[in-house]
Amino acid sequence: MRQVCPSPLPNQLEPAQGVFRVGPRVSIDVTSNTEDDRFAASLLSGDLSSLDGVVAGKGKGSARIVLARADSAAGRQILQKSGLQLPPQADEEGYILVVTSQEASIVSKTAAGIFYGVQTLRQLLHPVKGRGAESPRFESSIGRPSAGVA
């Protein structure tokens, strides 16, 4: 397994099995539908499009990326399924990034956390040839964009 080194370094990183692969299409679901979260999604979409030729949109076999607020049904479900929770001390920029072979999910209390989670995911996707990311779980709980992995 290659060394995962996003910057800034995560508070915690737990490598897992599998690789999340982005093919020619990717579905980016923004569950909060806020302007700030849609902006973060557009940065990710633009990055994947310009660097990798990936088209954002739903379709058969498309990879799935989810941006969810911690207080939403989707956010609670992602946290429950992963066995993680945002710690009480998580500030505005804290987030959890869960990457499995089927999906990459970013959960945060705020737009800033979603934004910083997207920045970490962008770093994880691009160093790997074949548009894949190994499957770590990130938890960023305290401080400026510290990407933490749980």
Secondary structure, 3 states (H helix, E strand, C coil): CCCCCCCCCCCEEECCCCEEECCCEEEEEECCCCHHHHHHHHHHHHHHHHHHCCEECCCCCCEEEEEEECCCHHHHHHHHHHCCCCCCCCCCCCEEEEECCCEEEEEECCHHHHHHHHHHHHHHHCCCCCCEEECCEEEECCCCCCCCCC
